[in-house]
């Protein structure tokens, strides 16, 4: 069976999923504000399943899966370029980054850096969540290393890459910094903080989805008539066995 990639349909379904997750998240926040939440069984379950700020729940799995798919698509592009003797290692490098981001999203590696970084640098205010300091340094280094690579991309793909990067970094770093500054003064259990981390996660999800769309666009543009093929298993005859 053969299927042609319909990138717009994929984009449509992914953002539909984000909207459904957002509805569940808003209801979870409502339960946090209106009930004892963590003491009552059903509200506790809904909050656990949908709250964007909690680990190992539906939003986390969704974000991690989108990032992992990005890593897989980058590997496909890299492999295709390798076969045609084009520069492929940049794509493999990005694939490793996105696989790490997927793992990080699932197990929250970055949050483990908060305590040691805060203790070493005595961070506060906009750097209250200090985990993103080493991430920013790595991002700057990658930006320098990948500059020529980015400039060689088709203009429409480059614009999508930049849009995806701006969305993702605005959430992961920008909103994280602002919410940390707010949490240091007002704490975590208030509606303003809930709104801030909601925007943060929406920006991250949107950035990952736009990047996925950009990769699909690049694949259909660079590799004409790209198709996904599924080969059904054939039953072995007695002779073959």
C-alpha positions in Angstrom: 0.0 0.0 0.0 1.2 3.5 -0.9 0.4 6.8 0.8 1.4 10.3 -0.3 2.3 12.7 2.5 -0.4 15.3 3.0 1.4 17.7 5.2 -1.5 20.2 5.6 -3.8 17.4 6.8 -1.1 16.3 9.3 -0.7 19.9 10.5 -4.5 20.1 10.9 -4.8 17.0 13.0 -1.9 17.9 15.2 -3.3 21.3 16.1 -6.7 19.7 16.6 -5.0 17.4 19.2 -3.4 20.5 20.9 -6.9 22.1 21.1 -8.3 19.0 22.8 -5.4 18.9 25.2 -5.9 22.6 26.0 -9.5 22.0 26.7 -8.6 19.2 29.1 -5.9 21.4 30.7 -8.2 24.3 31.2 -10.7 22.0 32.9 -7.9 20.7 35.1 -7.0 24.3 36.1 -10.7 24.9 36.9 -10.7 21.9 39.2 -7.5 23.2 40.9 -9.1 26.5 41.6 -12.6 25.4 42.5 -12.1 22.1 44.4 -9.6 20.6 46.7 -8.4 18.8 43.6 -5.6 16.7 44.9 -7.7 15.2 47.7 -10.7 14.1 45.6 -10.3 11.1 43.4 -11.9 12.2 40.0 -10.5 15.8 40.0 -7.1 14.4 41.0 -7.2 12.0 38.0 -8.2 14.7 35.5 -5.5 17.1 36.8 -2.9 14.3 36.6 -4.0 13.5 33.0 -4.2 17.0 31.5 -2.3 19.6 33.5 0.5 20.9 31.3 2.8 21.4 34.2 2.8 17.8 35.4 5.0 14.9 34.2 4.1 11.6 32.4 0.6 12.6 31.3 -1.1 13.1 28.0 0.4 16.6 27.1 3.8 15.3 28.0 3.4 12.1 25.8 2.1 14.2 22.9 5.0 16.7 23.0 7.6 14.0 23.4 6.1 12.0 20.5 6.1 15.1 18.2 9.7 15.8 19.1 10.6 12.1 18.5 8.9 12.2 15.1 11.0 15.2 14.2 14.1 13.3 15.1 13.0 10.4 12.9 12.2 12.7 9.9 15.6 14.3 10.3 17.3 10.9 10.2 15.3 10.0 7.0 16.5 13.3 5.4 20.1 12.7 6.5 20.0 9.1 5.2 18.6 10.2 1.9 21.3 12.9 1.5 24.0 10.4 2.5 22.9 8.1 -0.4 23.3 10.9 -2.9 26.7 12.0 -1.4 25.3 15.3 -0.1 26.1 16.8 3.3 24.2 14.7 5.8 25.9 15.1 9.1 24.0 18.4 9.9 20.7 16.5 9.6 22.0 13.7 11.8 23.2 16.2 14.4 19.7 17.8 14.5 18.2 14.3 14.8 20.2 13.6 17.9 19.2 17.0 19.4 15.5 16.3 18.8 15.7 12.7 20.2 17.3 14.2 23.3 14.6 16.9 23.6 12.0 14.1 23.3 13.6 12.2 26.2 14.0 15.4 28.2 10.3 16.2 27.7 9.5 12.8 29.0 11.8 12.5 32.1 12.4 16.3 32.7 16.2 16.1 32.6 16.5 19.9 32.5 14.6 20.3 35.8 17.4 18.4 37.5 19.8 21.2 36.7 17.8 23.8 38.6 19.2 23.1 42.1 22.9 22.8 41.2 22.8 25.7 38.8 21.0 27.9 41.3 23.4 26.9 44.1 26.5 27.7 41.9 25.3 30.9 40.3 22.9 32.2 43.1 20.3 32.9 40.4 17.1 34.8 41.1 14.6 36.9 39.2 14.4 36.2 35.5 17.1 33.4 36.1 15.1 31.8 38.9 14.7 28.7 36.8 18.4 28.5 36.0 18.3 25.2 34.0 18.1 27.0 30.7 21.5 28.8 31.1 23.5 25.8 29.9 20.8 25.1 27.2 21.1 28.7 25.9 24.9 28.3 25.7 24.5 25.1 23.7 21.9 26.8 21.5 24.3 29.7 20.7 27.1 27.3 19.9 24.7 25.3 17.6 23.5 28.5 16.0 27.1 29.5 15.0 27.9 25.9 13.8 24.7 25.7 11.8 24.6 29.2 10.3 25.9 28.2 6.9 23.8 25.1 6.8 20.7 27.2 7.5 21.6 29.7 4.8 21.7 26.9 2.2 18.2 25.8 2.9 15.4 26.8 0.5 14.0 30.2 1.6 10.5 28.8 2.4 11.9 26.0 4.5 14.3 28.4 6.2 11.3 30.7 7.2 9.5 27.7 8.6 12.6 26.7 10.6 13.0 30.2 12.0 9.3 30.4 12.9 9.4 27.0 14.6 12.6 28.0 16.5 11.1 31.4 17.6 7.9 29.7 18.9 9.7 26.9 20.7 12.4 29.1 22.3 9.8 31.8 23.3 8.1 29.1 25.3 10.9 27.0 26.6 13.1 30.0 27.6 11.1 33.2 27.3 8.0 32.2 29.2 10.0 29.9 31.5 12.1 32.9 32.6 9.0 35.1 33.1 7.1 32.5 35.0 10.2 31.8 37.2 10.5 35.5 38.1 6.7 35.5 39.0 7.0 32.2 41.0 9.9 33.5 43.1 7.7 36.4 44.3 4.1 35.0 44.3 4.6 31.3 44.4 3.3 28.5 42.1 -0.3 28.1 43.2 -2.0 31.1 41.6 -3.9 31.8 38.4 -1.2 34.0 36.9 1.4 31.2 37.1 -1.1 28.8 35.6 -1.7 31.1 32.6 2.1 31.6 32.2 2.9 27.9 32.0 -0.1 27.3 29.8 1.3 29.8 27.2 4.8 28.3 27.7 3.6 24.7 26.8 1.4 25.9 23.9 4.4 27.8 22.4 6.6 24.7 22.7 4.0 22.4 21.2 3.3 24.8 18.4 7.1 25.2 17.6 7.5 21.4 17.5 4.5 21.0 15.2 5.6 23.8 12.8 9.1 22.2 12.7 7.5 18.9 11.8 5.5 20.6 9.0 8.7 22.3 7.8 10.5 18.9 7.6 7.5 17.3 5.7 7.6 20.3 3.4 11.3 19.9 2.8 10.9 16.2 2.1 8.1 16.7 -0.5 10.1 19.5 -2.0 13.5 17.9 -2.1 12.5 14.3 -2.8 9.8 14.4 -5.5 7.0 11.8 -5.4 7.9 10.8 -1.9 5.7 8.0 -0.7 5.3 5.9 2.4 5.0 2.2 1.6 3.6 -0.6 3.7 4.4 -4.1 2.6 2.0 -6.7 3.9 3.6 -10.0 5.0 3.3 -12.7 2.5 2.4 -16.2 3.6 5.2 -18.7 3.1 4.4 -21.6 0.8 5.5 -25.1 1.7 8.3 -24.9 -0.8 9.5 -21.6 0.6 9.5 -23.0 4.1 
